[in-house]
Amino acid sequence: MLLANPAEYAVLDALEAHVVDQGANLTVTDVKSTGGTLIREQVGDAWLASPVQVYLDLMHGEGRARDLAKHLRRERIGF
């Protein structure tokens, strides 16, 4: 995994994240733009994708992604 700066490696290390071939429960996406069109929310010092964006991404995923999307929708988004 190639990341932009050492802070990103530190975060993944703190989470004890590692690369897998299948069954990932964490996805890191490199976003080139920092423009206003990004859907995000700030939690403390970290910027995270909004729950709605994660839901939409999961709905386009494979495997158990749709189940995760439905769970996220019920538990975090509320519809």
PDB file of N, CA, C and O in Angstrom:
ATOM      1  N   MET A   1       0.848  -1.168   0.000  1.00  0.00           N
ATOM      2  CA  MET A   1       0.000   0.000   0.000  1.00  0.00           C
ATOM      3  C   MET A   1       0.895   1.233   0.000  1.00  0.00           C
ATOM      4  O   MET A   1       1.784   1.354   0.843  1.00  0.00           O
ATOM      5  N   LEU A   2       0.667   2.148  -0.939  1.00  0.00           N
ATOM      6  CA  LEU A   2       1.457   3.361  -1.042  1.00  0.00           C
ATOM      7  C   LEU A   2       0.589   4.541  -0.645  1.00  0.00           C
ATOM      8  O   LEU A   2      -0.417   4.821  -1.297  1.00  0.00           O
ATOM      9  N   LEU A   3       0.973   5.240   0.429  1.00  0.00           N
ATOM     10  CA  LEU A   3       0.202   6.372   0.929  1.00  0.00           C
ATOM     11  C   LEU A   3       0.980   7.660   0.744  1.00  0.00           C
ATOM     12  O   LEU A   3       2.184   7.642   0.489  1.00  0.00           O
ATOM     13  N   ALA A   4       0.273   8.791   0.876  1.00  0.00           N
ATOM     14  CA  ALA A   4       0.858  10.097   0.576  1.00  0.00           C
ATOM     15  C   ALA A   4       1.829  10.600   1.631  1.00  0.00           C
ATOM     16  O   ALA A   4       2.811  11.259   1.289  1.00  0.00           O
ATOM     17  N   ASN A   5       1.583  10.305   2.914  1.00  0.00           N
ATOM     18  CA  ASN A   5       2.470  10.848   3.941  1.00  0.00           C
ATOM     19  C   ASN A   5       2.570   9.908   5.145  1.00  0.00           C
ATOM     20  O   ASN A   5       1.739   9.014   5.308  1.00  0.00           O
ATOM     21  N   PRO A   6       3.571  10.109   5.973  1.00  0.00           N
ATOM     22  CA  PRO A   6       3.792   9.226   7.129  1.00  0.00           C
ATOM     23  C   PRO A   6       2.625   9.192   8.120  1.00  0.00           C
ATOM     24  O   PRO A   6       2.417   8.178   8.787  1.00  0.00           O
ATOM     25  N   ALA A   7       1.872  10.272   8.225  1.00  0.00           N
ATOM     26  CA  ALA A   7       0.742  10.297   9.154  1.00  0.00           C
ATOM     27  C   ALA A   7      -0.295   9.241   8.785  1.00  0.00           C
ATOM     28  O   ALA A   7      -0.918   8.647   9.666  1.00  0.00           O
ATOM     29  N   GLU A   8      -0.482   9.004   7.492  1.00  0.00           N
ATOM     30  CA  GLU A   8      -1.444   7.991   7.054  1.00  0.00           C
ATOM     31  C   GLU A   8      -0.988   6.598   7.475  1.00  0.00           C
ATOM     32  O   GLU A   8      -1.801   5.778   7.901  1.00  0.00           O
ATOM     33  N   TYR A   9       0.308   6.332   7.357  1.00  0.00           N
ATOM     34  CA  TYR A   9       0.841   5.046   7.816  1.00  0.00           C
ATOM     35  C   TYR A   9       0.659   4.901   9.325  1.00  0.00           C
ATOM     36  O   TYR A   9       0.354   3.812   9.810  1.00  0.00           O
ATOM     37  N   ALA A  10       0.843   5.985  10.066  1.00  0.00           N
ATOM     38  CA  ALA A  10       0.696   5.949  11.524  1.00  0.00           C
ATOM     39  C   ALA A  10      -0.730   5.603  11.917  1.00  0.00           C
ATOM     40  O   ALA A  10      -0.949   4.837  12.856  1.00  0.00           O
ATOM     41  N   VAL A  11      -1.697   6.163  11.206  1.00  0.00           N
ATOM     42  CA  VAL A  11      -3.101   5.865  11.502  1.00  0.00           C
ATOM     43  C   VAL A  11      -3.398   4.391  11.248  1.00  0.00           C
ATOM     44  O   VAL A  11      -4.002   3.726  12.089  1.00  0.00           O
ATOM     45  N   LEU A  12      -2.980   3.881  10.103  1.00  0.00           N
ATOM     46  CA  LEU A  12      -3.228   2.473   9.773  1.00  0.00           C
ATOM     47  C   LEU A  12      -2.502   1.549  10.745  1.00  0.00           C
ATOM     48  O   LEU A  12      -3.028   0.500  11.117  1.00  0.00           O
ATOM     49  N   ASP A  13      -1.306   1.934  11.155  1.00  0.00           N
ATOM     50  CA  ASP A  13      -0.558   1.153  12.130  1.00  0.00           C
ATOM     51  C   ASP A  13      -1.292   1.125  13.472  1.00  0.00           C
ATOM     52  O   ASP A  13      -1.382   0.076  14.108  1.00  0.00           O
ATOM     53  N   ALA A  14      -1.815   2.273  13.900  1.00  0.00           N
ATOM     54  CA  ALA A  14      -2.561   2.343  15.160  1.00  0.00           C
ATOM     55  C   ALA A  14      -3.823   1.486  15.113  1.00  0.00           C
ATOM     56  O   ALA A  14      -4.247   0.945  16.133  1.00  0.00           O
ATOM     57  N   LEU A  15      -4.418   1.364  13.936  1.00  0.00           N
ATOM     58  CA  LEU A  15      -5.608   0.525  13.760  1.00  0.00           C
ATOM     59  C   LEU A  15      -5.260  -0.949  13.583  1.00  0.00           C
ATOM     60  O   LEU A  15      -6.146  -1.802  13.528  1.00  0.00           O
ATOM     61  N   GLU A  16      -3.959  -1.241  13.493  1.00  0.00           N
ATOM     62  CA  GLU A  16      -3.472  -2.588  13.214  1.00  0.00           C
ATOM     63  C   GLU A  16      -4.044  -3.114  11.901  1.00  0.00           C
ATOM     64  O   GLU A  16      -4.356  -4.298  11.776  1.00  0.00           O
ATOM     65  N   ALA A  17      -4.176  -2.214  10.922  1.00  0.00           N
ATOM     66  CA  ALA A  17      -4.706  -2.575   9.609  1.00  0.00           C
ATOM     67  C   ALA A  17      -3.623  -3.242   8.779  1.00  0.00           C
ATOM     68  O   ALA A  17      -2.444  -2.907   8.892  1.00  0.00           O
ATOM     69  N   HIS A  18      -4.030  -4.181   7.950  1.00  0.00           N
ATOM     70  CA  HIS A  18      -3.094  -4.828   7.038  1.00  0.00           C
ATOM     71  C   HIS A  18      -3.820  -5.206   5.748  1.00  0.00           C
ATOM     72  O   HIS A  18      -5.046  -5.322   5.724  1.00  0.00           O
ATOM     73  N   VAL A  19      -3.068  -5.392   4.703  1.00  0.00           N
ATOM     74  CA  VAL A  19      -3.614  -5.696   3.384  1.00  0.00           C
ATOM     75  C   VAL A  19      -4.089  -7.145   3.342  1.00  0.00           C
ATOM     76  O   VAL A  19      -3.407  -8.052   3.820  1.00  0.00           O
ATOM     77  N   VAL A  20      -5.282  -7.349   2.755  1.00  0.00           N
ATOM     78  CA  VAL A  20      -5.831  -8.695   2.560  1.00  0.00           C
ATOM     79  C   VAL A  20      -6.284  -8.830   1.113  1.00  0.00           C
ATOM     80  O   VAL A  20      -6.522  -7.833   0.431  1.00  0.00           O
ATOM     81  N   ASP A  21      -6.400 -10.085   0.646  1.00  0.00           N
ATOM     82  CA  ASP A  21      -6.848 -10.335  -0.722  1.00  0.00           C
ATOM     83  C   ASP A  21      -8.362 -10.291  -0.858  1.00  0.00           C
ATOM     84  O   ASP A  21      -8.881  -9.959  -1.923  1.00  0.00           O
ATOM     85  N   GLN A  22      -9.076 -10.626   0.219  1.00  0.00           N
ATOM     86  CA  GLN A  22     -10.536 -10.600   0.192  1.00  0.00           C
ATOM     87  C   GLN A  22     -11.069 -10.425   1.602  1.00  0.00           C
ATOM     88  O   GLN A  22     -10.358 -10.674   2.576  1.00  0.00           O
ATOM     89  N   GLY A  23     -12.324  -9.994   1.712  1.00  0.00           N
ATOM     90  CA  GLY A  23     -12.962  -9.850   3.012  1.00  0.00           C
ATOM     91  C   GLY A  23     -12.522  -8.629   3.799  1.00  0.00           C
ATOM     92  O   GLY A  23     -12.545  -8.649   5.030  1.00  0.00           O
ATOM     93  N   ALA A  24     -12.124  -7.574   3.116  1.00  0.00           N
ATOM     94  CA  ALA A  24     -11.664  -6.367   3.816  1.00  0.00           C
ATOM     95  C   ALA A  24     -12.796  -5.725   4.609  1.00  0.00           C
ATOM     96  O   ALA A  24     -13.943  -5.707   4.163  1.00  0.00           O
ATOM     97  N   ASN A  25     -12.468  -5.199   5.785  1.00  0.00           N
ATOM     98  CA  ASN A  25     -13.456  -4.456   6.555  1.00  0.00           C
ATOM     99  C   ASN A  25     -13.057  -2.993   6.708  1.00  0.00           C
ATOM    100  O   ASN A  25     -13.674  -2.244   7.465  1.00  0.00           O
ATOM    101  N   LEU A  26     -12.021  -2.599   5.982  1.00  0.00           N
ATOM    102  CA  LEU A  26     -11.573  -1.205   5.938  1.00  0.00           C
ATOM    103  C   LEU A  26     -11.028  -0.948   4.547  1.00  0.00           C
ATOM    104  O   LEU A  26     -10.228  -1.727   4.029  1.00  0.00           O
ATOM    105  N   THR A  27     -11.461   0.140   3.949  1.00  0.00           N
ATOM    106  CA  THR A  27     -10.964   0.520   2.639  1.00  0.00           C
ATOM    107  C   THR A  27     -10.411   1.928   2.718  1.00  0.00           C
ATOM    108  O   THR A  27     -11.067   2.829   3.240  1.00  0.00           O
ATOM    109  N   VAL A  28      -9.206   2.121   2.204  1.00  0.00           N
ATOM    110  CA  VAL A  28      -8.589   3.437   2.149  1.00  0.00           C
ATOM    111  C   VAL A  28      -8.619   3.880   0.701  1.00  0.00           C
ATOM    112  O   VAL A  28      -8.135   3.173  -0.183  1.00  0.00           O
ATOM    113  N   THR A  29      -9.191   5.056   0.457  1.00  0.00           N
ATOM    114  CA  THR A  29      -9.306   5.576  -0.890  1.00  0.00           C
ATOM    115  C   THR A  29      -8.506   6.855  -0.998  1.00  0.00           C
ATOM    116  O   THR A  29      -8.699   7.786  -0.216  1.00  0.00           O
ATOM    117  N   ASP A  30      -7.610   6.902  -1.962  1.00  0.00           N
ATOM    118  CA  ASP A  30      -6.819   8.097  -2.207  1.00  0.00           C
ATOM    119  C   ASP A  30      -7.664   9.067  -3.011  1.00  0.00           C
ATOM    120  O   ASP A  30      -8.061   8.766  -4.136  1.00  0.00           O
ATOM    121  N   VAL A  31      -7.939  10.224  -2.442  1.00  0.00           N
ATOM    122  CA  VAL A  31      -8.757  11.242  -3.097  1.00  0.00           C
ATOM    123  C   VAL A  31      -7.838  12.352  -3.561  1.00  0.00           C
ATOM    124  O   VAL A  31      -7.175  12.998  -2.749  1.00  0.00           O
ATOM    125  N   LYS A  32      -7.796  12.572  -4.851  1.00  0.00           N
ATOM    126  CA  LYS A  32      -6.895  13.576  -5.421  1.00  0.00           C
ATOM    127  C   LYS A  32      -7.393  14.996  -5.215  1.00  0.00           C
ATOM    128  O   LYS A  32      -6.584  15.915  -5.083  1.00  0.00           O
ATOM    129  N   SER A  33      -8.700  15.197  -5.184  1.00  0.00           N
ATOM    130  CA  SER A  33      -9.268  16.532  -5.081  1.00  0.00           C
ATOM    131  C   SER A  33      -9.615  16.869  -3.636  1.00  0.00           C
ATOM    132  O   SER A  33     -10.068  16.007  -2.884  1.00  0.00           O
ATOM    133  N   THR A  34      -9.404  18.102  -3.259  1.00  0.00           N
ATOM    134  CA  THR A  34      -9.849  18.569  -1.941  1.00  0.00           C
ATOM    135  C   THR A  34     -10.944  19.606  -2.114  1.00  0.00           C
ATOM    136  O   THR A  34     -11.196  20.415  -1.221  1.00  0.00           O
ATOM    137  N   GLY A  35     -11.591  19.574  -3.268  1.00  0.00           N
ATOM    138  CA  GLY A  35     -12.626  20.549  -3.606  1.00  0.00           C
ATOM    139  C   GLY A  35     -13.884  20.387  -2.770  1.00  0.00           C
ATOM    140  O   GLY A  35     -14.025  19.430  -2.009  1.00  0.00           O
ATOM    141  N   GLY A  36     -14.785  21.327  -2.924  1.00  0.00           N
ATOM    142  CA  GLY A  36     -16.013  21.359  -2.146  1.00  0.00           C
ATOM    143  C   GLY A  36     -17.025  20.297  -2.510  1.00  0.00           C
ATOM    144  O   GLY A  36     -18.056  20.186  -1.848  1.00  0.00           O
ATOM    145  N   THR A  37     -16.763  19.509  -3.549  1.00  0.00           N
ATOM    146  CA  THR A  37     -17.742  18.502  -3.936  1.00  0.00           C
ATOM    147  C   THR A  37     -17.615  17.221  -3.123  1.00  0.00           C
ATOM    148  O   THR A  37     -18.468  16.339  -3.227  1.00  0.00           O
ATOM    149  N   LEU A  38     -16.576  17.104  -2.325  1.00  0.00           N
ATOM    150  CA  LEU A  38     -16.405  15.897  -1.524  1.00  0.00           C
ATOM    151  C   LEU A  38     -17.423  15.879  -0.390  1.00  0.00           C
ATOM    152  O   LEU A  38     -17.646  16.891   0.275  1.00  0.00           O
ATOM    153  N   ILE A  39     -18.017  14.757  -0.183  1.00  0.00           N
ATOM    154  CA  ILE A  39     -18.967  14.593   0.910  1.00  0.00           C
ATOM    155  C   ILE A  39     -18.187  14.042   2.083  1.00  0.00           C
ATOM    156  O   ILE A  39     -17.703  12.911   2.034  1.00  0.00           O
ATOM    157  N   ARG A  40     -18.059  14.833   3.145  1.00  0.00           N
ATOM    158  CA  ARG A  40     -17.225  14.407   4.259  1.00  0.00           C
ATOM    159  C   ARG A  40     -17.688  15.050   5.549  1.00  0.00           C
ATOM    160  O   ARG A  40     -18.489  15.985   5.544  1.00  0.00           O
ATOM    161  N   GLU A  41     -17.175  14.538   6.646  1.00  0.00           N
ATOM    162  CA  GLU A  41     -17.451  15.123   7.953  1.00  0.00           C
ATOM    163  C   GLU A  41     -16.193  15.025   8.794  1.00  0.00           C
ATOM    164  O   GLU A  41     -15.393  14.102   8.639  1.00  0.00           O
ATOM    165  N   GLN A  42     -16.031  15.981   9.678  1.00  0.00           N
ATOM    166  CA  GLN A  42     -14.847  15.996  10.519  1.00  0.00           C
ATOM    167  C   GLN A  42     -15.201  15.441  11.889  1.00  0.00           C
ATOM    168  O   GLN A  42     -16.178  15.859  12.512  1.00  0.00           O
ATOM    169  N   VAL A  43     -14.384  14.486  12.352  1.00  0.00           N
ATOM    170  CA  VAL A  43     -14.531  13.908  13.689  1.00  0.00           C
ATOM    171  C   VAL A  43     -13.193  14.128  14.380  1.00  0.00           C
ATOM    172  O   VAL A  43     -12.212  13.451  14.071  1.00  0.00           O
ATOM    173  N   GLY A  44     -13.153  15.068  15.310  1.00  0.00           N
ATOM    174  CA  GLY A  44     -11.890  15.435  15.934  1.00  0.00           C
ATOM    175  C   GLY A  44     -10.975  16.026  14.888  1.00  0.00           C
ATOM    176  O   GLY A  44     -11.352  16.970  14.194  1.00  0.00           O
ATOM    177  N   ASP A  45      -9.774  15.483  14.764  1.00  0.00           N
ATOM    178  CA  ASP A  45      -8.811  15.966  13.771  1.00  0.00           C
ATOM    179  C   ASP A  45      -8.880  15.202  12.451  1.00  0.00           C
ATOM    180  O   ASP A  45      -8.137  15.511  11.519  1.00  0.00           O
ATOM    181  N   ALA A  46      -9.759  14.215  12.364  1.00  0.00           N
ATOM    182  CA  ALA A  46      -9.818  13.359  11.170  1.00  0.00           C
ATOM    183  C   ALA A  46     -11.002  13.729  10.287  1.00  0.00           C
ATOM    184  O   ALA A  46     -12.087  14.044  10.776  1.00  0.00           O
ATOM    185  N   TRP A  47     -10.776  13.685   8.982  1.00  0.00           N
ATOM    186  CA  TRP A  47     -11.843  13.849   8.006  1.00  0.00           C
ATOM    187  C   TRP A  47     -12.277  12.466   7.538  1.00  0.00           C
ATOM    188  O   TRP A  47     -11.448  11.660   7.116  1.00  0.00           O
ATOM    189  N   LEU A  48     -13.569  12.194   7.613  1.00  0.00           N
ATOM    190  CA  LEU A  48     -14.125  10.907   7.224  1.00  0.00           C
ATOM    191  C   LEU A  48     -15.163  11.103   6.133  1.00  0.00           C
ATOM    192  O   LEU A  48     -15.780  12.162   6.028  1.00  0.00           O
ATOM    193  N   ALA A  49     -15.345  10.076   5.330  1.00  0.00           N
ATOM    194  CA  ALA A  49     -16.443  10.096   4.366  1.00  0.00           C
ATOM    195  C   ALA A  49     -17.742  10.117   5.147  1.00  0.00           C
ATOM    196  O   ALA A  49     -17.849   9.487   6.199  1.00  0.00           O
ATOM    197  N   SER A  50     -18.719  10.829   4.643  1.00  0.00           N
ATOM    198  CA  SER A  50     -20.004  10.890   5.333  1.00  0.00           C
ATOM    199  C   SER A  50     -20.669   9.516   5.298  1.00  0.00           C
ATOM    200  O   SER A  50     -20.403   8.726   4.392  1.00  0.00           O
ATOM    201  N   PRO A  51     -21.527   9.223   6.269  1.00  0.00           N
ATOM    202  CA  PRO A  51     -22.232   7.941   6.258  1.00  0.00           C
ATOM    203  C   PRO A  51     -23.024   7.711   4.974  1.00  0.00           C
ATOM    204  O   PRO A  51     -23.125   6.577   4.507  1.00  0.00           O
ATOM    205  N   VAL A  52     -23.580   8.762   4.405  1.00  0.00           N
ATOM    206  CA  VAL A  52     -24.339   8.615   3.162  1.00  0.00           C
ATOM    207  C   VAL A  52     -23.419   8.196   2.019  1.00  0.00           C
ATOM    208  O   VAL A  52     -23.785   7.344   1.209  1.00  0.00           O
ATOM    209  N   GLN A  53     -22.218   8.794   1.948  1.00  0.00           N
ATOM    210  CA  GLN A  53     -21.265   8.420   0.902  1.00  0.00           C
ATOM    211  C   GLN A  53     -20.826   6.974   1.070  1.00  0.00           C
ATOM    212  O   GLN A  53     -20.724   6.239   0.088  1.00  0.00           O
ATOM    213  N   VAL A  54     -20.564   6.559   2.306  1.00  0.00           N
ATOM    214  CA  VAL A  54     -20.169   5.174   2.570  1.00  0.00           C
ATOM    215  C   VAL A  54     -21.304   4.232   2.175  1.00  0.00           C
ATOM    216  O   VAL A  54     -21.065   3.190   1.565  1.00  0.00           O
ATOM    217  N   TYR A  55     -22.537   4.598   2.523  1.00  0.00           N
ATOM    218  CA  TYR A  55     -23.705   3.792   2.147  1.00  0.00           C
ATOM    219  C   TYR A  55     -23.770   3.602   0.633  1.00  0.00           C
ATOM    220  O   TYR A  55     -23.942   2.484   0.149  1.00  0.00           O
ATOM    221  N   LEU A  56     -23.633   4.700  -0.111  1.00  0.00           N
ATOM    222  CA  LEU A  56     -23.707   4.617  -1.576  1.00  0.00           C
ATOM    223  C   LEU A  56     -22.577   3.756  -2.134  1.00  0.00           C
ATOM    224  O   LEU A  56     -22.796   2.961  -3.047  1.00  0.00           O
ATOM    225  N   ASP A  57     -21.377   3.910  -1.592  1.00  0.00           N
ATOM    226  CA  ASP A  57     -20.248   3.094  -2.039  1.00  0.00           C
ATOM    227  C   ASP A  57     -20.494   1.614  -1.756  1.00  0.00           C
ATOM    228  O   ASP A  57     -20.214   0.762  -2.600  1.00  0.00           O
ATOM    229  N   LEU A  58     -21.015   1.311  -0.574  1.00  0.00           N
ATOM    230  CA  LEU A  58     -21.289  -0.080  -0.216  1.00  0.00           C
ATOM    231  C   LEU A  58     -22.367  -0.692  -1.106  1.00  0.00           C
ATOM    232  O   LEU A  58     -22.297  -1.875  -1.436  1.00  0.00           O
ATOM    233  N   MET A  59     -23.359   0.099  -1.495  1.00  0.00           N
ATOM    234  CA  MET A  59     -24.425  -0.413  -2.355  1.00  0.00           C
ATOM    235  C   MET A  59     -23.889  -0.833  -3.721  1.00  0.00           C
ATOM    236  O   MET A  59     -24.522  -1.632  -4.413  1.00  0.00           O
ATOM    237  N   HIS A  60     -22.740  -0.309  -4.112  1.00  0.00           N
ATOM    238  CA  HIS A  60     -22.123  -0.693  -5.383  1.00  0.00           C
ATOM    239  C   HIS A  60     -21.084  -1.787  -5.205  1.00  0.00           C
ATOM    240  O   HIS A  60     -20.457  -2.216  -6.174  1.00  0.00           O
ATOM    241  N   GLY A  61     -20.898  -2.240  -3.968  1.00  0.00           N
ATOM    242  CA  GLY A  61     -19.883  -3.245  -3.684  1.00  0.00           C
ATOM    243  C   GLY A  61     -20.369  -4.662  -3.934  1.00  0.00           C
ATOM    244  O   GLY A  61     -21.496  -4.887  -4.376  1.00  0.00           O
ATOM    245  N   GLU A  62     -19.494  -5.604  -3.642  1.00  0.00           N
ATOM    246  CA  GLU A  62     -19.785  -7.022  -3.843  1.00  0.00           C
ATOM    247  C   GLU A  62     -19.829  -7.738  -2.504  1.00  0.00           C
ATOM    248  O   GLU A  62     -19.528  -7.149  -1.465  1.00  0.00           O
ATOM    249  N   GLY A  63     -20.200  -8.994  -2.533  1.00  0.00           N
ATOM    250  CA  GLY A  63     -20.207  -9.810  -1.322  1.00  0.00           C
ATOM    251  C   GLY A  63     -21.205  -9.298  -0.304  1.00  0.00           C
ATOM    252  O   GLY A  63     -22.377  -9.092  -0.617  1.00  0.00           O
ATOM    253  N   ARG A  64     -20.733  -9.091   0.922  1.00  0.00           N
ATOM    254  CA  ARG A  64     -21.618  -8.653   2.003  1.00  0.00           C
ATOM    255  C   ARG A  64     -21.774  -7.139   2.060  1.00  0.00           C
ATOM    256  O   ARG A  64     -22.364  -6.616   3.005  1.00  0.00           O
ATOM    257  N   ALA A  65     -21.260  -6.435   1.070  1.00  0.00           N
ATOM    258  CA  ALA A  65     -21.304  -4.971   1.078  1.00  0.00           C
ATOM    259  C   ALA A  65     -22.734  -4.440   1.192  1.00  0.00           C
ATOM    260  O   ALA A  65     -22.975  -3.473   1.916  1.00  0.00           O
ATOM    261  N   ARG A  66     -23.676  -5.053   0.491  1.00  0.00           N
ATOM    262  CA  ARG A  66     -25.069  -4.581   0.565  1.00  0.00           C
ATOM    263  C   ARG A  66     -25.651  -4.789   1.958  1.00  0.00           C
ATOM    264  O   ARG A  66     -26.416  -3.952   2.437  1.00  0.00           O
ATOM    265  N   ASP A  67     -25.303  -5.891   2.615  1.00  0.00           N
ATOM    266  CA  ASP A  67     -25.752  -6.110   3.992  1.00  0.00           C
ATOM    267  C   ASP A  67     -25.191  -5.034   4.911  1.00  0.00           C
ATOM    268  O   ASP A  67     -25.897  -4.522   5.779  1.00  0.00           O
ATOM    269  N   LEU A  68     -23.920  -4.694   4.720  1.00  0.00           N
ATOM    270  CA  LEU A  68     -23.302  -3.640   5.514  1.00  0.00           C
ATOM    271  C   LEU A  68     -23.974  -2.300   5.238  1.00  0.00           C
ATOM    272  O   LEU A  68     -24.180  -1.509   6.158  1.00  0.00           O
ATOM    273  N   ALA A  69     -24.316  -2.040   3.980  1.00  0.00           N
ATOM    274  CA  ALA A  69     -24.994  -0.796   3.620  1.00  0.00           C
ATOM    275  C   ALA A  69     -26.339  -0.692   4.330  1.00  0.00           C
ATOM    276  O   ALA A  69     -26.680   0.364   4.863  1.00  0.00           O
ATOM    277  N   LYS A  70     -27.092  -1.768   4.339  1.00  0.00           N
ATOM    278  CA  LYS A  70     -28.406  -1.755   5.002  1.00  0.00           C
ATOM    279  C   LYS A  70     -28.258  -1.538   6.502  1.00  0.00           C
ATOM    280  O   LYS A  70     -29.044  -0.808   7.107  1.00  0.00           O
ATOM    281  N   HIS A  71     -27.263  -2.163   7.095  1.00  0.00           N
ATOM    282  CA  HIS A  71     -27.010  -1.982   8.529  1.00  0.00           C
ATOM    283  C   HIS A  71     -26.626  -0.520   8.814  1.00  0.00           C
ATOM    284  O   HIS A  71     -27.146   0.085   9.751  1.00  0.00           O
ATOM    285  N   LEU A  72     -25.733   0.036   8.020  1.00  0.00           N
ATOM    286  CA  LEU A  72     -25.322   1.427   8.191  1.00  0.00           C
ATOM    287  C   LEU A  72     -26.517   2.363   8.052  1.00  0.00           C
ATOM    288  O   LEU A  72     -26.674   3.310   8.822  1.00  0.00           O
ATOM    289  N   ARG A  73     -27.348   2.085   7.067  1.00  0.00           N
ATOM    290  CA  ARG A  73     -28.531   2.923   6.849  1.00  0.00           C
ATOM    291  C   ARG A  73     -29.445   2.915   8.068  1.00  0.00           C
ATOM    292  O   ARG A  73     -29.912   3.968   8.504  1.00  0.00           O
ATOM    293  N   ARG A  74     -29.699   1.742   8.615  1.00  0.00           N
ATOM    294  CA  ARG A  74     -30.584   1.634   9.785  1.00  0.00           C
ATOM    295  C   ARG A  74     -29.957   2.268  11.031  1.00  0.00           C
ATOM    296  O   ARG A  74     -30.613   3.035  11.735  1.00  0.00           O
ATOM    297  N   GLU A  75     -28.690   1.948  11.302  1.00  0.00           N
ATOM    298  CA  GLU A  75     -28.059   2.322  12.561  1.00  0.00           C
ATOM    299  C   GLU A  75     -27.491   3.733  12.600  1.00  0.00           C
ATOM    300  O   GLU A  75     -27.498   4.367  13.655  1.00  0.00           O
ATOM    301  N   ARG A  76     -27.003   4.234  11.480  1.00  0.00           N
ATOM    302  CA  ARG A  76     -26.305   5.527  11.506  1.00  0.00           C
ATOM    303  C   ARG A  76     -27.046   6.616  10.762  1.00  0.00           C
ATOM    304  O   ARG A  76     -27.067   7.768  11.197  1.00  0.00           O
ATOM    305  N   ILE A  77     -27.662   6.255   9.629  1.00  0.00           N
ATOM    306  CA  ILE A  77     -28.339   7.259   8.811  1.00  0.00           C
ATOM    307  C   ILE A  77     -29.770   7.440   9.271  1.00  0.00           C
ATOM    308  O   ILE A  77     -30.282   8.560   9.284  1.00  0.00           O
ATOM    309  N   GLY A  78     -30.423   6.349   9.648  1.00  0.00           N
ATOM    310  CA  GLY A  78     -31.749   6.445  10.241  1.00  0.00           C
ATOM    311  C   GLY A  78     -32.935   6.400   9.297  1.00  0.00           C
ATOM    312  O   GLY A  78     -33.973   6.994   9.588  1.00  0.00           O
ATOM    313  N   PHE A  79     -32.807   5.716   8.184  1.00  0.00           N
ATOM    314  CA  PHE A  79     -33.993   5.514   7.331  1.00  0.00           C
ATOM    315  C   PHE A  79     -34.021   4.097   6.812  1.00  0.00           C
ATOM    316  O   PHE A  79     -34.937   3.727   6.078  1.00  0.00           O
TER     317      PHE A  79
END
